[in-house]
Amino acid sequence: MTLPVSQSHTNLISEAIAQLRSCCQVNLQSTWLYQESDWNITDVAASDLSQWTPVELNAKGNIAWTAGKKVLWLAQKLIVPQDLQSYPLVGLSLRLALLWWADAAEIYVNGELVLEGDLFDCSPRVLLSQGVTPGDEFIVSLRLASPGHDDGALVRSLLVYESPDYNRPDAGFVADELAVVQLYLEQFAPDKLDVLAEVVREVTNRRDSENTEEEKKEWETILLSVRNNLVQSKICLGKFATEGNPPGNFPQNLKSKIYLVGHAHLDLAWLWPVSETWNAAQRTFESVLKLQQDFPELIYCHSMPAQYAWIEEHRPDLFKAIQEAVAAGRWEVIGGLWVEPELNLIAGESIVRQLLYGQRYTQAKFGKISPVAWLPDSFGFCATLPQFFVNAGIEYFVTQKLLWNDTTKFDYGAFWWRSPDGSQVFSMMSALIGEGINPVKMAAYTYEWQTKTGIKDALWLPGVGDHGGGPTRDMLETAQRWQHSPFFPNLEFTTTEKYLQQISRGDTVSGNFSVWEDELYLEFHRGCYTTHGDQKRWNRRCEGLLYQAELFATLASISCGVEYPKAEIETAWKQLLFQQFHDILPGSSITQVYLDALPEWQQVEQIGTKILQESLLAIASQITPPQPPQPNSLPIVVFNSLNWQRSEVVSVSLPKTANQQWQVYDVSGKELGSQLSEPSTLLFLATDIPAVGYRLFWLVPSSLLPPNPPLPSDWVLENEYLRIVVDPNTGDLSSVFDKTHQREVLSGAGNQLQAFQDSGQYWDAWNIDPNYAQHPLPPTTLKSIQWLEKGAVQSRLRVVRQLGESEFCQDYILSVGVPLLKIATTVNWQENHVLVKAAFPLNVTADFATYEIPCGAIRRPTKPQTPAEKAKWEVPALRWADLTGETDECVYGVSLLNDCKYGYDSQPNQLRLTLLRSPNWPNPEADRGFHEFTYALYPHPNSWESAYTVKRGYELNIPLQVVVNPPYTQNSEFTTTDKMSFLNLSADNLILMAFKQSEDDQQQLILRCYECHGDTAELSLQSDLGLNLGEPVDLLERSDTTEFSSRQQIFTIDPWKILSFKILPESQP
């Protein structure tokens, strides 16, 4: 068979490259000897290698051994020969290039430890000799420990001989030059491959000689001739082209440059605890600073102010050296956020605080904020993110994570990313992190980058990563060697900011940059929305708690003169932000990380609870109660932290008075419906609680409390809005009937607990098995069903179901006053590789489902058409998802709310909420044990916007607060005021995000809100404290450029916009 001409040229070039490499490289994989006892090096060095066992390679050519941190020793004796393929080796340097998959590695040469590594520092080139002499001997021993979760492997072991003389490159170097040129021609000028094929014929036509000296000269002649002919062929990269030797009529891509920025991705925790991160940070930073002394061209970038803050506190000497390197322009502080968080799982205000604390620290310690949002490894990015960035002084966004997609290839390398409000940030999908200086891989990336973006200059990020490390001496020396090659792009160290400035200022070769107006969904790691549900619950609770604590602390300071606990609030926020790191909150770390995280969460809760309770008590103590309806009545103050009026059932802990009954009255003397829920808890419907305010009620002694009606014999919950029927055989919902609109909400059994086998994925904690739906498990079995209460205020029906070895205890709760069914769940979860979802088939059909994201909402198709749409078979959301259908007769929908779950999926007539998973790696204890969470079904007429689903989601997560019988302070600020609204934004589509003291001025207040329906809002601040709007500020609390007059108390807010304002007391102009 005759090959096509282009293929024959490619084969000839590849043959020449392989022949040249064989002159300088020796594959050692099959020549290792092994033994599996965990000896010390002294015993290894003294052992007789002839008694060791020769290795056997697996189908992949790897040396593999069993998982579980099992130790494997490998050893062999190396003797330097006179030549390889007649190519003389004398005087060349010798390196051992290794690649392993091992939890720990130790490399010994002649009994001396020369290098240590791990899962991430796993591809070193160990220097054996600066210049070899034939006959040199080396005994190399490797101690490798397999990962705990996976088999270990030695993937590559290669002896590499290299010339230290830039002007006389070795055969292997020339081979790589030819490979680089071949890559270029295949990408941009395949018709010129014949030119390169002709150049390399000298290599393939060479015949061995018996005279060593003649062979040496012949090889020198051939290598020199190949390089000269390559230059003369006019297909060189043009770096050293002159007028007499132009690069030819080739595209400008030939004159490209690869910019370098040293980097070390350093996870705060993952397969190691946080304490080890601080050790890795010190080692990494010290290594970089030392290398910069020998390689002054090295510029290094590093993110996460949280790491710098730790170094500042514990290693002030090292921190000072970093500051000096930053001032000298050799160290770039990037990132903008306090840590690199998981952005699909945190609330909008958490993103704000990540930026606020991160940028302020960077400004204070290094003289400027970071213009680059550096998030290389977070697991997806919400569509609203550009607005946060732009509003915090960030101009550029960099990630590489979408290169991990499992279904589609992300089309863009450089693009404008625009959020729904219109904000846009210049964005880049960078090269992979954790790479070395590999010229062929770098060239391939550069040419792909040029094709994808039309930008001729690329950015490369050399440095060992994940567990720190950064650039190595070998990487930098290799870069210096390749800087002298005329067949390779120029190499130049720079900063990410300078590179992004350069490429964003002009159009691409092929036209303008594309604009992306959607989320950046990672088609991978979908299990992270669910794994380690305890972390998700802590995060949601603490976010809500700090919002309330900060809000009421601010109100207490301005109304009662209480000192604002700024330091405590900042401490709690930073602890919360730290736990939002992208390998902690997603649930993808080892057991110890979560043992360490628990006291951190508990401290956040303790600080927040203390501040909240003290602030509420301070405000409540200022209220002068009106005349009570009866003697010995106790005031009840119900506080609302949300910026709209609410009516909800609240619980009151009753005084421990023997044989005393209690009832609830409002201040007008009207008795309110109440219900004894437990022997010492009274429930009542607290109506019309003002926006960001309070209302006073009375707890009144009563000799006679109306008894709760007898518990019914059927399993029906009913209020003025809904009639709920529970199936007595399964515990599912057999009916949810909307009484107001006379329609059945469900199209089948609702709240089915659907379980599936969820295994077979290497990234166990991260990934849901894409084929999980093909592996359903048997349905739950009903263990019991019983009424807990059915009274004037609330009905609660409990079902207990068995799923495998796990027990689900679920209370269906229907309260008066709201068309919403809560499902309070307690689980003893003991499954292995099982996924469980709560399914709600609905009597609604819709082409799109809507999901809450930080400060916004996103529509995703329920009938996906494209591969990218089909890849979104599990999606993230914050507090709710909604399915609303439209027919000729009406618009009707159903929202599925949650208080700490994040994974959803939808079909045209179904919503499902993912409740639990049970992966084994990296934490075999993940999610096993007890869980508490609540989700709720909210049927509604019209759209989710008209039904105020956003508000219902907040209400489920942030309850009303109750203070009973506060101590009365004589100098009351709120004399005889039975209710008060401290802040009212006067618009149904505005959500209060924060009300706090300014970071810079303790006399200054900051209010932040966002528009939540995608519509214009008119902000008109109403306050019983006489507070007024001041000038707008950005997320860093710097004055905004928006024109504003202090007389302007009605402010128009554009759709989806986040806005912050200074707040002025009434007396200020």
N, C-alpha and C positions, 0 to 999 in steps of 0.2 A: 504494500500500500504506500502511495506517495503522500507525504504530509504536505499541507499548505505551506507556501513559502514562509509566511510569518511565523508559523509554528516551528518550522525547521530552524529558523533564525533563533527563536526563543530557546529551543533545545540546545543549540550550539553554545549560546551565551551561558545558559545554566550549566552545561558541562564544563565550560572553562572556569566558571566561578567555583564549582565543586572541586575541580582539580587544584586550583590555587589554594583553597581552604585546606585541602588535605596536606598541603605542604607545611602548615603551621598549626594544625589542630589534630588532637587525638581523642577519640571517644573512649572514655574509661568505663562506661556503664557495665559492660559484661566482665570486667576483670577484677571487680571487687571481691573480697572475701568477707564473710560475716560470722558473727556469733551473737547470741541473744541474751547472754548473761550481762547484768549491769555491773561490769567491772569498773575499777578506777583506772586512770590512765597509766599508772605505774604498772599495774598488772597487764594492761594491754601492751605496753612497750616491751615488757619482759616476755611476752608470750611468743610462741612459735607459730608464725602465720601459716606454716604448712599444715597445721592442725585445724585451721579454720575452714569453713565450708564455702565453696564458690557460690556466688549468687545465681539466681535464675530470674530472668526478666519476664514481666507479664506481657500481655498482648500490646500494651502501649509503650513497651520498652522501658518501663519503670521498675525500680526495685521497691517492692511493696511489702509492708508488714502490718500486723493487726492494730486496730484502734485501742484506745484506753491508756494512752501515755506509756505504751510499752517501749522499752529501750532496744535499739538495734545498734550494734557496733559494726562499722565497715572499715576495712583497712586494705592497703596495698602498697607495695614497694615500687617506686618509680625510678627509672634510670634514663638519663638523657641520652638519646642516640646521637650519632654523628650527623644524621640528616633525616628528613622526611621527604619521600618521593624525590630523593636526590637534591632536595633543597637544604643547604647547610644551616645549622642551628646555632653555631657558636656565636656568643655575644648577645643573642636575643634574650629578652626578659621572658620569664615563664610564670604564667598564672593558671590557677585551677578555678574554672568557672563552674559553679554549682547552682542547682535549683532543687529545692526540697519542699515537701509538704510535711512539716513537722512542728510540733508544739515547742520544741527546744532543740537547738543544735550546737554542738561544740566541735571545732575543727582543730586538730593537732597536727603539727609537722615535726617529725623527729622527736616526738614526745612532748613538745611545747605547745601550749594553747595559744593559737594565733587569732581565733575569731569565735564569737558566739552569735547566734541568731535565733529566730523564732518563726512563727507562721508568716510574719510580714517582712522581716528582714531575712529574706529567703533566697536571694539570688546574688550572692557575692562573687567577686573574682579575687581569689586569694593569691597574693604575690608569693611565689616560691623562690624566685631568684631575679635579681636585677640584670644579670647577664650570665647565661649558662655556659658551662664547659662540658663537652661530651663526656659521659661517664659520671656526672653528678648524680647522687642518689638522694631520694627523699622517701621517707616512710610517712604516709598520710593516713590519719585515723579520724573517723567521723563518729561521734556519738549523737544519735538521733532518737528523739522520743516522739512517738506518734501522737496526733491530736486525741483528745478525749472522746471526740464524737465521730472520728473518721479514721480510716486506714492511713498509715503514713506512707510516704513515697519519696525516694530519691529520683527526681524526674530527669535531671541532666547532670553529667559530670564530664567536663571537657578540659583537656590540657590545651592551653593557648600560648603559642610563642609569638612575641611581638618585637618589632624593631623600635628601639628608643630614639632613633634618628629620624626626625621629620622629613629630612631630605632623601632618605633611603628607606621608603616604606617596605614592610614585609609583604609576602605574597597574600597573606590573609587580609591585610588592609586594602590591597589592590582589589581583591575579590569583593570586598564590601563596596568599594568605589564603583566597580562594575555593576553590582546589584542595585545601587542607588540610581545609576544612569539608566539601567534597564527598567526600573520602576517608572522613572520619568517618561521614558519613551513609550512604554505601554499605555501610560495614562494620557499623554498629550500628543505624541508623534509616532504612532505605531509604524508608519511608513518608513521611519528612519532606523528601524531595528536592523536592517541589513547592513547599515554602516557600522553599528556596534558589533555585529556578527563578524564582519571582516576584520575589525580591530583585534578581536580575541582569537583569531585563527592561529596566531603565533603560539598561543598557549596550548591549544588542542593538537597542533601539528608537531609539538616538541617531542623529540626522541631522547631516551636516556643515554647518558654517556658513561663509560667506565672510569673516566678520569674525574676525580672529585673536584680538582681545581677548575677544570673545564666546565663542569656542571655549575659551579658557583658563578663563574663569569657568564655562562649562558643564561642562568636565571636572572642575574642582574640586568643583562642585556634585554631579555624578554620583558621584564617588568618596566624598565625604562622606556622601551619601545612602545609597549601597550599604552602607557600613560601619555607619551608624546603624540602617538597617533590619535589618541582620544581627544587631545587638545586640538590637533590639526583637523580633526573631523568636523569641527564646529558644532559639536553637540555637548560641549562642556557647559557647566552651569554659569559660566560667565564671570565668576568671581575675580579671576585674574586676566580676563580678556583685555586686550590692548587694541589700538587702532590697526595694528598689523595682524592681529589675531582676534577678530570680532567673534562673538558667540554665534553669529549666523542669524538667519531669518526665523527665529523661534519666538514664541510668545514671551511676554515679560516674566512669566512664571519661572523661567530659567534663572532669573536674577533674584530669586527669592532669598529671604532671610528667616532664620529660625531664632526667635527670641527665647531666652531662657530665664526662668525665675525659679530659684531653689525653693523647695517646699517640703514640708513634712506634715501630712495629715495626722493629727494626734487626737484620737477619740478620747473623750473624758472618761469613758468606761466602755467595756465591751467584753472581751474574753479575759479581762483583768479588772480588779477593783479600782476605784478612784484613787486610792492611795498610791498605786503603782503608776498612775498617770503622772503624778507630780515627779516621781523619779525619772520617768521617761522624758518629761519636759526639760528637766535640768540637764540630762545627758544630751538631748537634742540641741538645746540652746548653746551649751558649752562647746559641742562639736562644731556647730556652725561658726561661732565666733573664732574658734581656733583655726578652722579652714580659711576663714577670711584673711587671716594673717599671711597665709601662704598663697592664697588665690584672691588677690584684691579685686578681681573682676566679679567675684561671686556676690550676687544680690539675692537675698532670701526674703520670703514673705511668710507671715504666720498670722492666724486669725485667733478669735476668741479672747476678748478681754478678761474673762474669768480666769484663764490660765496665767495671763500677765499679772493679774491681781494677786494670785497665790505666790507667784515668784517674787513680786514686790514685797510681800509680807514675810516670806520665809527665806528668800535669798536676795537681800537688797544689793549685794555686790554684783550678782549676775544681772539683776534688773537694771542697775546703773550702766553696765556694759551694753545692754540691749538699747537703752535710751541713747547712748553715744553712737551706736551703729545706726539707729534710726536717724539721728541728727546728721550723720555723715552720708546718708542716702544709700546705705548698704543693707538696710533691713526695712521691710515694708510691713506696717501693721494694717491688716485688711480685715474685712468681715462685717463690721458695723453692728453686729448683734452680740449680746453678752456671751452666748454660746451658739453653736450651730444646731438649732432645735428641729424637732419634727413639726413642720408647719401645717400639716393637715389636722393635727390633733389639739391645737391650742387656740384659745379665743383671741379675738382681735386685740383686746387690751394687753394680752400677754405678748403679742408681736410688738406692740408699741413699747412695752417695757424692755423687751430684748434690745430694741433699737435705742431707747432713751438711755438706759444704763450703759450699754455698750459704747455708743457714740460719745457720751459725756466722759466716760473713763478714757477713751482714746484721745479725746481733745485735751483733757487735763494732764495726761501723762506723756503724750507724744506730740502735742502741739497742733493737731488737726484731726478732724473727724475723717473716717474712712469713706471715700466715695464709692467703694466696691462692696457689694453684698456677696460674700464668699460662702457658698453653701454647696460644696462639691458632693456631699454624701447624704444629704437629707432625702427622704423617700417620697418626693412629689411636692408640688407647689400650687397653692390655691390661686384662683384667678384674680383675686383682689390684691395680691402681694405687691405689684408695682406701685400702687397708691401709697402703701406703707413706706416703701423704699424712698420714693420721691419726696415724701413728706418728712423724711428724716435725713435729707441731705445726700442721699445715695443716687448716683448717676448710672451705675453699672451693676449688672447681676451676672454671676458666674456659677455654673454647675457643670458636672459631667455625668450626673446620675442617669439621665434619660438614655445614655448609651447602654444601660443595662436592660432596656426594654426587652420583653420576651416575645412580643408579637410583631410590632411594627418598628421601623427605623425612623427616628425623628428627623425631619427633613432639613432643619436649619442648624447652621453652625453659629451664625451671627444674625441677630434680628432685633427688632423692636418688640418688646412685650408690653401690651396695653391692657390695663385693667378696665372693668366696666365703667368706672367714673371718668375715663379718658386719660388718666395718668399713664405715662409710658417710660420704660427704662431700657437702655441698651443692654442686650443680653448676649451671652456667649455660652455655647456648649463646648467646654474646653476639652483638651486631650485628657486621657485617663491619668489619674494621680497614682503615685507610688511607682513611677517608672524610672529607669536609669537612662544613661546615654547610650542608646543603641541606634547607630546611624541608619540602618536599613528600616527599622521600625519608625524612626523619626521622619525619614524621607517619605515613607508610605503615608504617614499621617499628614504630612505637609501637602503632598500632592492631592490627597483626598480633600483636605481643607480648601485648597485652591479651587478644586472642581465644585465643591458644595457652596462656597461663599463668594468666589470671585476675588478673594483677598489673597495677595501673593505671599504675605509674611505670616508665619504661624507662631504660636506660643507653645512652648514645651515646659513641663514642670518636673525637672529631675529631683528625685529624692525618695528615700525609703519612707513609707507612710503607714497609716492606721495606728501603729504603736510608736509613732515618732521615728526619729532617725535622721531624716533629711539627706542632703547631698553627701556623697562619700568622696574621699580623695580619688578613688579610681574613676568615678564619674567625671570629676573635674579634669583629671589628667587625660581621659579619653576625649573630652570636649576640646581640650587644647590640641590634641593630635589632629582632630578632624577640622579644626579651624585652619589648618595648613593644606587641606585638600582642595584642589581646584574643581573637584567634581561634586562638591557638597555645598548646600546653602551656607551663607555666612552665619556664624553663631555669635550672638551678642546678649549679654545679660541686661535685663531691664527690670522695670516694675510692672505689675499688672495694670496699674493706673495709666502709666505712659503708653503701654501697648493698646489698651482699650481706647484711650484718647485718640491715638493715631488711626486706628481702623474705623472708629465711629465718625470721624470728622468728614470723611469723603464717602461718596457712593462706591459701591463695589464695581469691579470691572464689568460685570454683567448687568448693572442697573442699581436701583435703590434697594435698600434692605427691606426684607419682608416684615410685615407686622403680624404678630400672633395675638389673638384676642380670645384666649381660652385659658383654662387651667393647664399646667404642665403636669399631666398625669403620668406617673411612673407605672409602666405595665409590668410590675414586679412587686414583691414585698406587700401584697394585699392583706396578708395576715396580721400585719403590724397595726391595723385598725382595731384589733381585738385582743391579741396576745397580751398576757399579764394585765388582766382587767383591773387588778388592784391599783396599778399605777394610773390607769385612766380615771378611776374613781377618785383617787387622791387628787389628781390634777384638777378635775372638774370642781370638786368640793373646795379646794384651796383657791382656785381662781375666783369662785363666787364669794368665798369668805373674805378674801383680801379686798375685793371690790366693796363689800359692805363695811368692812372695818375702816377702810380709808375714807369712805364717804361719810360715815357717822363720826369718825374722829375729826374730820374737817368741820362738820356742822357743830360738833361739841366745842371745838376751839373758837369758832366765831360767835356762837350763841351763849356759851357758858364760861368762856375764858379758860377752858381746859387746855393744857399744853399739848400741842400736836406731836405725836410720837414718831417723828420723821425717821430717826435711826432704826427703830424697831420695824417700821413698815418697809424700809429699804432692805433691811436684813432678810425679812420674810420674802419679799419679792425676789431677791437674788437667789435665795434657796429654791424657790419655786422654779425660776428660770433655769437654774442648773439642772434640775430633775427633768426638764423638758428636752434635754439633749437627745439627739436622734438615735442613740442606742440604749437609752434608759427608758424614756416614756413609751417607745414602741414595744418594749418587752423583749428585746433581742440581746440581752446580756446574761452573764453567768449568775449563779445563785447569790454569790457574795455581794454583787452590786445591789441587789434588792434587799438583802439584809442591811446593807449600809444606807440604802435610801429610806427605809422605814423611819428611823429616828429623825431624818431630815424633814420628811413629810409631817411627822408628829409635831416637830418644833414649829413649822409653818402654821399648823392648825392651832397650836397653843398660843402663839403670838397673835394670830388673827382673832381667835376667840376672845382672848383677854382684852384686846383693844376694842373689839365690837361690843362686848358686854359692858365694859367700863364707859364707853361713849354713850351707849343707849341709856345706861343708868344715870349718867350725868345729865342728859337731856330730859329724861323722864322726871328726875328730881326737881327740875325747874318748873314743872307744870303745877299750877295751883288747881287742885281738883274742885269742881263745883260741888254743890250740896249733894251728898249721896242719897239714893232713894230710900235707904234704910240704915239704921245704925250698924256699925261693925262691917259695913261694906268695904271692899278692897278695890282700889283702882287697878284697872288693866289697861296698859298702854300698848297698842298694836302698831308697830312700825312697818313701813313699806319703803324699801330701798330702790324700787323701780320707778321710772318716771311716768307712770300712768296710775289712775285710780284702780284699786283692786278690791275684790270681794272674794274671800276664801275661808274655808274652814281652818280654824287654828285650834291648838290644844293648850290647855292651861293646867299646870300642875297645882292641885288643890292643897290648901293648908292642912296640916296634919291635926285636925280637930275631931275628937271622938264624936261619932253619931251626928255629924253636921252635914247637911245637904247644902248645895249651892246652885244658884241660877245666875244668868247673865242678863244685865240691863244696859241699854244705852243711856246717855246722859239726860235724855228727855224723860226717863222713867219707864220706857217701853221694854217689856220683857222680850228677850230674844230666844229663839229656839236653841236648845242645848241638849247635850247627850253625854251621859256618863260612859266613857269608853273603857276605862279600867278603874279599879277602885279609887285611884287618886288622880285621874285625868278627866277633864271635862272638855268636850268639843263644842264649839259654837261657830256660826257663820259670821265672821267679821266683815261687815259690809262697808263699802265706800271708804276704804282707807286711802287718804289723799296721796297724790304723786310725791315721792320722796318726802314723806311726812308721817304723821301719826294720827290716830284717833283714840279717844278715851272711852272705855267701857267700865262697867261696874260688875264685880263679882259679889253677889248678894247672898247672905245666909238665908236658907229656906228650910222650913220644917218639912216641906213636902216637895219632892222633885218628881215630876211626872215619870212614871216608870217607862223604860224602853218597851216597845211592843214585843209580844212573844215572837220568837224566831220562827219563820215560816218553814213549811215542809217542802216547798219547791225551791228551785235554784234560780230565782229571778231577782235581779237588782233593777230598781226603777227610781228615777227622779222626774222632774218636770220636763226633761229634754230627751232622755234615753230610756229604753227598756232593754235590759241585757239578760239573755238566757244562757246559762251554762249547761253544757251537756253532762248529765250525771254519770255517763259511762266513760268519758275520756277526760273531762276537765277542760276541754276546748270551749270556745264560744260558739254556740250554735246559732245565736242571733244577736245582732246589735241593731235595734230599731230606732230610727230617728222619729220621735213622736211629733215634733214640730213640722217636719216636712213629709211625714208619712211615707218613709221609704226604708227599706232594709239596706243596711250598710255593707253587710258581708255577702259574698257570693258562694261561700263554702265555710267550713269550720275555721274559725279564727283563733289566733294564738296557738296554732299547732307548734309544738316543739319538734322541729325536724332535725334529725341527727344524721351525720354522714361520716364515713371514714375519711380522714384527712391526713394522708401520709404519702410517702414517696418523693417528697421534695428535699433536696439537699439543704436548702436554706429553711430549716424546719420552723423556727419561730417566726420567720419573716413571711413565708409563702404559704398560701392555701393551695392545696392540690387543685390544679385547673380542672381535673376530671372528678372532683368530689361528688358532683350531682349524680354520677353513674354508680356511686357506692352508698346508697341510703342504708341506714341502720333501722332495726325494728322500732316501731313507734313506742312512745311512753306508755306505761301502764298506770292507771289511776289507783292510788293507795287509799286516799280518803278525800271526802268533800264535806265541808261543814261551815255553818254560819258562825262568824265571830261577833258580829253586831249588825243590827238593822234598826236604826233609830231615826229620829226626826232630822238629823244632820247628815248622817253618813251610814252607808251600808258596806259591810266587808264580808266577803265570802272567800273561804280558803280552800284551795285544791292542792293536794300533794301528789306528785307523780314521780315514778321511778323511770330512770333512763340508764340502762346498764348498771353500773355500780353507784350511780349518782342519784341524789334526791332533789327535786325541784319543789319548793314550797312557794306557792303564788297566791297572793291576796288580790282579788278583784275588788276595787274600791270605787264606789260611786257616791259623790257628795252632792248636796243640794247646790243649786245655783250655777252649775257648769255642765255643759254637754261633753264631758270628758271622762273616760274610764281609765283609771290608773291600775297598773299591774305591778304591785310591789313584790319583789322576788328575792328569795333567799335560796342559795344552792350550796349543797355539799358536793363539790365537783371532783370526781375521782376517775375520770376517763383517760385514755391514752390514745393520742392521735385521732381525736373526735372533734368535729365541728358541729355546733348546734345553733339553729336559727329559729326565731319566732316569726311565723308566717301569717299574713293576713290577706287572704283572697277577698277582693273588694268588688262591690257592685258598681264599679266605676271603670271606665275605659279611657286611657289617655296615652298619647304618643310620647309624652315627656313626663318625667318625675322631676321635682324640684327639691334641692337639698340646701341646707344652711351651710355656709362656709364663713370664715372670719369676716365680719362686717359686710356680709352679702349673701347672695343665694345663686345657685347655678342650676340650669336645666340640663338634664342628660336624657338621651332617648331611651324609651322602654322597648323599642323595636329597632335595635342597632342594625345598621346597614354596612358601614365601612369596617375594615379590619380594626381601625383605631377605636371605633365605637364598640365593637364586639369585645375588645380587650378590657373594657370597663365593666366586667361582670361582677366586680365587687368594688364599691366606691366609698370614699370617706364623706362624712358629714358631721356637723357639730350636734345641735340639739334636736334637729327634726329633719324628716323627709316628708314630702307631700305628693299625693297623686290626685289631680283634679281633672275631671272629664267635662266636656262640653257637648250638649246635645241641643236639638232645636227647642226643647222644652225648658232646659235649665242648665246651670253650671253647678256642679257639686263635687266635693272632694273630701279626702280623708288625710289627716296628718298623723304621722307616727313619731311621737316625741320620746326622748330618752334623757336620763340624768347622768350617764357616764359611758355610753356606748357610741361607737364611731363607724362601724361597718354596716352598709346597707346594700341591698340589691333590689331591683324592681322589674316588673313585667307590666304589660298594658293594664292588667287588672289585679296586680298584687304588689304589696310591699313586704319586704322581709328585713328584720333587724338581726344582725349577727350577735349572739350573746356570749359565747365562750369557745375557746379552742384549748388544745392540750398537747403542745409540742414537747419534744424531749431535749432538743438541743437549741441553744447552749445551756439551758437550765432545765434539768429533768424534773424539777419541782414546779415548773411554771403553771400557774392557775389552779393547781391542786389545792383543795381546801374550800373554805367558805367564801361566798360572794353575796353581796347585797346590792341590788340595783332596782330601779323603777323605770318602766316605760309606760306610755299612755297612748290611747287611741282617741283621736279628736276629729269626729265627723263634722263637716261644715258645709253650708250653702256657699255658692259663689267661689271666688278665688281664694288662695291662701293669704293674699294680701288683705282682702276684704274681711277675712275671718281672723285676722291678726294672729296667725300661726306663730310669727316671731315672738310676740308677747307671751303666748301660751308656753313656748319653749323656755323662755326666761323664768316664767312663774314656776314651772316644774322644778327648775334648778335652784332658784333663789327664793326661799320661803319667807313669809311674813315673820317678823320677830316680835316676841311678846315679853313684856316686863310687867310683873305683878307686884303691886304694893311698893312702889319705889319710895325711898325716904324723901320727904318733902323739904325743900330748901326755901327759907323765908323770902330771900331776894329773888323771887321768881321772875324769869324773863317772859313767861307765857301765861300770865295771870288769867285764870278762868277760861283758858282756850282749850276747848275739848278736842279740837283737831287743827292741824296746821300742815301746810305744804311748803317745805323749804325751797324746793325747786320744781318747777313745772315747765317743760319745754313747749307745751301748747301745740304739739303736732303729733298725730297718731303714728306717723312714720319716722319718728326720730327715737333713737335708743341712746340713753345715757351710758357712756362707757366708763367715765371716771369723773370724780369731783375731789380734788386734792390740793394740797399746798404746793406752791411752786417749788421747783428744785433750787432756785437761786434766791428767792425772796420770800421769807416766811410770812410777810405781810400780804403776799400775792396769792390768789387762788386760780386754779386752772379747771375748766370744765371741758369735757370732750364728749362728743356724740357722733352718731352716724345715721345716714338715711338708709332705711332697711327695705324699701319696696321698689326701688328703681324709679322713683318719681320725685318731683320737686317738693321740698318741704319749706314751710315758713316757720323759722325759729323765733318765738317770742317768749323770752324768759319771764316767768311769773314767780314771785318769791315772797312769802310772808316775812322773810328776813330783810326785804328791801334790797336784794342783790340785783346787779345790773350787768349786762354784757359789756366787756371791754374789747380790746382789739384782738383779732385772730392771731394765733401763734401756730407754729408747726409742731410736729410730734416731739421735737427737742426743746420745745417751749421758747423758741426764738420768734421774734416778731415776724408776722407774715407780710407779704407784699400786697395783700388784698386791701383795697381802699376801705376805710372804716371810720365812721364818726361815732364818738361816744354817745351822741344823741340817737344813734341808730339802734333801736331796740327790737326791730324786726329784721331778721337776716334770712335771706333766701339761700337755701342749701340745695345744691344740684344733686341729681340722682346718684345714689351709692356713695356719696361723698362723706369722708371723715373730716370733721372740723374741731379744732380746739380753740378756746377763748380764754382770755384773762377775765376774771370776774371781779367786779367792783362793788364795794358797799354803796349804799344809797347816797351817802354824803359826798362821794367823790364825783368830780365832773366827768 
